[in-house]
Each structure stands twice: as structure tokens, then as C-alpha cells.
Amino acid sequence: MNTTGHRAGAGLGLLLAAFYLFGAWGNLFLSPENEAAYARWGYPGWFHYVTAALELLAAILLLRAPTRPYGEGLGACIMTAAALTTLTHAEYDHSIAPLVVLSVAVIVLALCWPRRA
């Protein structure tokens, strides 16, 4: 892969790491609105801690080039679950952010995936 692809993947990966870190914080310290959303979607009261832990792990994995593809893969899974949850419950306006982040995660995954010579 060329240097530009590596730089773009690294830069977008760091932006996504910041997004997942922010998401982890928001899920760890849940607002009343988000707590109501989790309940409305049928998730147990503790599930936001699972989401926070997975987002934190994705952010950590995104920080280093060797683990970046795994962080992107995990982040893509998290965003897929978020998008499917909101789409299933017809909360289309809440589906936009996870779908955009999922798209960026897939692009970074493609840029950062190790290639054999």
C-alpha cells in the first residue's frame, strides 16, 4: 500500500478512536435520554456498560497500526448493531450517525488491512 493510504487510514483511524472514546464515555455515564432509549429498545439495564467497554476497546485498538484493523472491525460491528437497533425500531434519524461511522470504519478497514506482497 502506498504511504498516502497508510496516512489516510491512520488519520481516519485516530478520528474514529476519538469518536469511540466519546461514545464509551457517553455509555458509561448514561444520560436519562439514552437510558430510556436502551429500555425502549429492550436491552437490559446493564447493557450500556457492555457497549462502553466494546467502544473503549475499539478506541484502544485503533491507536496502533498493527491492531488498527481489529479496532476497525470491532467498531464496524458496534456500529452495525447500533444501526440495526435504531432501524428495527424505526428511529431513522438516530440511524444516520451509526451508518456514517460504519461507512468510515469500512473505508479505514480497507485502507489498513494488511496486504501480502
N, C-alpha and C positions, 0 to 999 in steps of 0.2 A: 504494500500500500504506500502511496505517496505521503510525504510529510504533511501536506495540506489536509488530507483526510484524517491523519492522526491528530493534528491540531484541532480540527473542527470537532472530531469525536471527543477529544479531551475537554474542549471548552464547553460543548453542549452537555457533556457528562457532569462537569462541575456545576453547571446551572441546574441540572436535574437533581444533583446531590443536595443542593440548597433547597430545592422545591420539596424533596422528600424529607429533609430535616425539618423544614417548616411544617410539613404535614404530620410528621411524627410528634412534634410539639403540640400541634392542634388536637391530635388524637389522644395524647397523654393527658392533657388538661382540657377536657371536653367542655365546649360551651353548651348551655341549655338547648340551643337550637340543634346542634349536632347530636346531642344526647337523644333528643326527640326523634331526629331522623333515623338513628340507629334502631330505636324502638319501633318506629313506623315500618322499617324495612324487615323487622322480625329478628334482628340479631340479639344475642344475649347481652346483658349489661356489661360484661367484661370484654366483649369482642373488640372494643376500641383500643384496648391495650395490645391485643394481637396485631391490629393494624399499625399501631405506633411502633411496635418492635420490628415489624417487617419493613416499614418505611425507614427506620433508623438503620437497619442492616443494609438496605439498598443504598442509602446515602454513603455509608462507610465503604461498601464495596466499590462504589463509583469513584472514590478518591484516588485509587491506584490503577495504573494501566493494566497490570496482569489480572486484576479482579473486576475491572470495569464491565466486561461482557456479562458477568454473573449478576452484577448490580443492575445492569440494564434489563436482563432477563427477569429478575425478581421484580423490578419496578414495573415492567410491562405486565406481569401477572397481576400485580396490585391494581394497576390502572384498568386492566381488563375487568377485574372483579368489581371495581367501583363503577365503571361504565355499565356493565351488565346489571348491577344492582339498581342504578338510577333509571336505566332504560326499562327494566322489568316493571318498575313502579311508576312508569310514565312521568318521571320527573326530568323531562327532556332538557330543561335549562340547566340542570345540575349535571347533565351528561357531557356538556361541552368541554369542561376543563379536563376530566379524565381522558376523553378521546383525543384532545390536543396533546396532552402529556404522553399518552400511549403512542401517538404518531412520532413524536420526537424521540421517545425511547427506542422505537423500532429503527429509526434512522441512525441513532448513535450505536445501536447494537450492530447494524450493518457496517458502520464505519470502524468499529473497534474489534469486531470478531477476528480472532487470529486466523491468518491465512497461511497455508503451506506453500512453499515455493515450488 
